[in-house]
Amino acid sequence: MDETIRFSISLPESLLKELDEKMINKGYASRSEFVRDLIRKELIEEKWSISGEEVFGVLALIYDHNKKELAERLIDIQHHTPINIVCATHIHIDHHNCLETIILRGTPEAIENIAIKIGGLTGIKFSKLTRAATVDK
Ligand code: NI
C-alpha cells in the first residue's frame, strides 16, 4: 500500500465552493477522498486514450427478448472475441426485455470495438459502456 502524503493546494474561493458542493452532493465524507477520485478518474481516462494499455469495460445492455436472431448475434460476437470476454450476466426483466452485463478486458480499441458492434445491433434498446482501469496499487 502506498504511503499517504499530505500536501496543500491553493484554489480560488469560488472553485473551492464548487468543489465542496460537488463533494457533498456526491456523498463524499472528505475533500481528500473526493480529490483522490477526481485524479483517478483523470488517470483512467488517460489510460483509455493510450493504445495497447490493458483496461476493463462493463457493457450494460437492455434488449428485446423476442428478437431471436439478436440473441444469436450477441453470442456470436462474444464467441469470436473470447479473449476479451471475462464474463456475462443475463437477467430476464419481463416477457419482452432482457438485461445483460458483459465484463470486458483488453486494449481500449478492442473493448470499444466490441461495444460499438453490440450497441449497434437491431433490437438493442439500451447500451452503455463503463470505462474502468487500475491506476494505483
Ligand atoms: Ni432474457
Boltz pocket constraint, residues with backbone or C-beta under 6 A from the ligand:
constraints:
  - pocket:
      binder: B
      contacts: [[A, 65], [A, 90], [A, 91], [A, 92], [A, 93], [A, 97], [A, 98], [A, 99]]
      max_distance: 6.0
